[in-house]
């Protein structure tokens, strides 16, 4: 899989870094209390790294959340980086409220994940209500966008009519008026008739 990135005739330097991530709910590395460990391929005697671009990461979530009855404040104390935020989500999402997150966990992506989790956990009636609400919001957004576009087009049409009237009064050629206003020959002739009638 690693070398499948290469096209025929490509050099090995073109290979992208490959990282394997193993999220485990049990302890596989007993020699350390660290829940996140990174490994590379090394020569056993010298410790020389064989491929710097191949890494294996193990994340043992049971080492992060050792006590199932811990409070939110206990979870927050462990959060030092982005990985900790996601481990808090994976292990103790039952304690998290997307509308009232502690500042250490106040993250837009985490809020979105909590929203998705809420939707997954809805019963059939709640999911139908949620989908109906989403559909209503989509329709409302679409209608607002259409009204805005129609208003813009209407305003532009009125502006072009005013420009055409000015150009007709200035005796500009028909072709020039069409070019600058994008109005049809018939529309311009109708405007000319209105101007002529008003001048009589």
Secondary structure, 3 states (H helix, E strand, C coil): CHHHHCCCCCCHHHCCCEEEEEEECCCCCCCCCCCEEEEEEECCCCCCEEEEEEEEEEEEHHHHCCCCCCCHHHHHHHCCCHHHHHHHHHHHHHHCCCCCCCHHHCCHHHHHHHHHHHHHCCCHHHHHHHHHHHHHHHHHHHHHHHHHHHHHHHHHHHHHHHHHHHHHHCCCCHHHHHHHHCCCHHHHHHHHHHHHHHHC
